[in-house]
């Protein structure tokens, strides 16, 4: 089976593009002949399925409609935002990370919770901390994600770092570049590094999946917060965190739901002040177990997606014959 995957931001360090890149690798591992591009040429490609990634901010309705109508093969729309009602009658199926994105439809639908790369085994935290330059005998509290105002890193650190100084905690903030800048945010975070150097580290880089996983493994507990409105779109940040096996305290939001229901995850308030207050209590309770990260692995999550795509392809061949 041949699949042509189209994602307009392909090749850039942003969420949907990185997800599509991982999906490409996984489908290829499953034996699928897949090609991924950032655009469609004037000449429609010869393929068995067109997998089109849609987000209202990245691909307008008219362009989406044109691609779907010109395609000579089944079109599966991978929905990354709401607003896809207009395409219900012109695509052959939908994939989404949460069911709330898909409108009522008689088209086939597959829900694909955001997977993550997982290690073969979890490493000893002491070994990892020596390698990564982290204090061995401190409580390590961490988080990661794209550097965006929505994560409210500054507001959380303002409250968290005084407790870290008092209790011998160490806070490790691992932020990576976002394709849209957040002016002034980096200097604010670097200032914490100069005033709280004994209990805080701000790392600003883009890491490969193995290194990021090790950094998250080294922590005793992780937090996941965003002021973004609760949305039916599964978060890659919380998936990566679960893949580390480290206990998570996460805001009660729809985009976190696929992980909130798993073991070793604490559901916190969706408002910032009570979230921070409860998180500090959770740190002090001292329960920082590790869990099996495999439920969120690409291998486990992708098998059903491959079956779904194969079924769409098989049904299209039957209709032609």
N, C-alpha and C positions, 0 to 999 in steps of 0.2 A: 504494500500500500504506500502510495506517495502522498505526502502532505506538504502544502505550501503554507507557511505561517507568516502572517504579515503583522508587524507592530511598528508604528510610525516612529517611535523613539529608539528603535533597535540600534545597539552600539553605544548608547549613552549610559552613564552611571545613575540611572533612576529606576524606581521600583518596577514598573511594568516591563521595561526593557530587560532588566536583570532577570526577572521572573521568566520572560520568554526565552532568554538564553539558557536558563536551567532546564526549562521544559524541552527545548530543542535537544539538549544532551540526553535527557531521560528518554524521550521518544526514540532517539537514535539507538540507545541501549536496548530498547524493546524490539529492535529489528525494523523499525519504520524508516523509510527513505524520506527524510525531511529536509526542506530548504526554508530558511528564514530570511526575510528581507524587510526593509523599512518602507517600501513602497511597492506599488504595482506598475509594471510597464504598460504601455498602450496595448501591447499584445498579451492577452490573458495566457497564463502558463498552462502547460499540460500537466495536470495533477489529478489525484483521486479525491482529495478533500482540500478545501481552502479554509484555514483556521485564521479568522480575522479578529484581532484584539481591538476592542472598542472601549474608549473612554471619551466622554463628551468634550473634555478639554483638549484632546489630542487628535480626534478625527470627527469632522463635522458630519451632519446628517446627510447632506447631499453627496459627499464623497463616499460615505458608507453605502448609501443606496445604489450609487453607480457601480461600485465594485460587486455588490451582491447580484444586481440584475444582469451584469455582463458575464458573470462566472458560468462556465460550462460544466462545473462540477458542484457537488453539495457544498454549501457554505455553513460552517459552524461559527457562530459569533461568540467569542469569549468576552463576556460582559464585565468590565471593570468599573462601571458606574451605572446609575439608573438612567432613564431616558431612552430605553431601547424599544419602547412600545411600537414605534413606527416601523420596526424591522420584523415584527412577528410573522408577517405573511410572506416575507421574501427571503428568509433563511431556512435552513433545514434542521437546525437544532441550536441549542445554547449550552455553554459551559459558564459557570460562575462559581465564585468562592463562597458565596452565601445565597440562600434561596430568596432572600428579600429583594434582590436586584431584578429577578426575572418576573415579568408580568404574567398574568394567567395566559396559558397557551396550550395548544394541543401538540406543539412541536416537542421533540425529545429534549430533555433537560438533564444535564449531569452536574451535580454539586461537587466541587473539587477543592476541599479546604487547603489553604496555603501550606505546601510542604516545605521542608528545609533539609539541608545536608546534615547528616549525623555522622559521628565518628564510629569506628569499629568498636571502641571501648572507651570508657571514661578514664582519664588519667588522675593520678594522685594530685591533690591540690597543692601540696607542698612542693612537689617537683615542678609543677607549672609556675608557681609563684617565683621560685628561684630563677627560672628561665625568663620570665616576663618582667622581672624587676619589681615585684610586688612584696610588701611585708608579709612574712610567713606567719607571725603570731597575732595578726590583727583580724578583726572581722572585716571581710571585703564585701562592699556593697557596690553593685555595678548596674549600668544600663548602656544601651547603644542605640544607634539609629541615625538617620540622616539629620544633619544640623538644620533644624527648622524652629522658628518661633513657637510653632504649635506644640512642640515637646515640652516647653516651659522648663527647660533645664535650669535657668537662672533662679526662677521662683522656688523650685524644689531644693536647690543647693543652698539657697539663703537660709532655709529652715533646717536642712539636714546636716550641714557642715558643723555648726556649733555642737550638735550632739556627737558628731564624729570626733571632734577634739576632746570632748569630755570623757568618751567611753572607749577610746583606742580603736575606733573604726577607721577604715580607709575606703574612700569613695573613688571609684574608677569610672570616669565618663569617656566612652568610646564613641565618638561622633564621626560620621563620614560626610563628604561633600554632597550637597544637594544641587541639582541643576539650576535651581533658583536661589539666589543669594539671600541671606538674612543679615542685612547691614548692621554692624555694631555688635553682633552676638559673640563673635570670637574674642574681641577684647574683654568683654564682660567675663567670659569663662576663663581667659588667661589670667585675669586679675585674681580670681579665686585661687589659681595655682600659685601665685606669688604670696598671697596672704595666708594660705592654708597648705603650704607645701608638704607638711608632715602627714597630712591626712587626705590629700586630694591629688588626683592626676587627671589632666585633660588631654586626651589623645585625639588628634584630628587627622584622619587618614582613611583611605579605602583599603580594607584588608580582604585577602582571599578567604574563602569559606572555612578552610581548616584553621587558619590563624585566629579568625574571629571566634570560632567555636572554642578554641583553647582559652582565649581571653575570658569568655563567658563561663567556661568550666571552672576557672580559677576563683570565681566569686562564690561567696556563701549564700547570697540572695541577690536577686535582680528586681528592678522595678520597670514597669511599662505604663507610661502615661502620655496622653495627648489631649490637648483642648479641642481637637477636631470633633465635630458633632458625631455622635454615635451613628455608624453607617454600616449597612449590610455588605461589607467588603473585608475579607479576611486579611489581617495584618501580617506582613512578612517579618516585622520586627519581633513580635511575640513568638512567631514560629521559630525563628533563629534562636531566641532565648530558650525555648523549650528543648531545642535540639542539643543544648549544652548539658542537660541533666540537672541544672541548678534550679533551686526553688524560686518561684516567681510571685511577686505581688503586682497585680494588674488591675487597671480600672475596669469597671463593669460596663463595657461597651460592646456593641454588636460585632465590631471588627476583631474583637478578642475572643469571641464566643467559642471558636473551634478549639482553643487552648484552655479557656477557663473551665471547661467540663472535664479536663484531664487531671490525673493525680498530681499532687505537689504544687498546685497553683492556688493562690488565695485571691478571691474576688474582692477587690477594694471599691470604695465609693467612686462615683464618676465625677465628683466635684473635687477640686484640687486641695483645698485646705483640709477637709476630713480625710482625704486620701493620704496626705503627708503624715497627719497625726496618727492614723491607723498603721501606716507603714513603719513608723518609728517604734510603735508598740510591738509590731511583728518582729522587727530586728532584735529587740531586747528579749523576746521570749526564748531566743536561742535555739529554735527548732529549724535546722537548715539541712534537711535531708536531700539526697539526690534521687533522681528517678530515671527510669528507662525512657530514653528519648525516641525510641523506634516508632511509636504511633504517628509521629509527624514526618516520618522519612519519605523521601521522594519515591523510593522503591515500593513502599506500602501503599502510598496514595495514588500512584500512577497506574497501577494494574487495572483498576476499574475504568479509568479514563481511556486507556487503550481499547478495552472491550467496547466502550461506548462509541469511539470513533470507528472501530471495525464494524460495528453493527450498522452505523449510518452508511458506511461504504458498501456493505453487503446489500443493504436494502436498495441503494441507488442502482447497483448492478442488476438486481432483480427487476426493477422497474423499467430499465432499458431493454432487457431481454423480453 
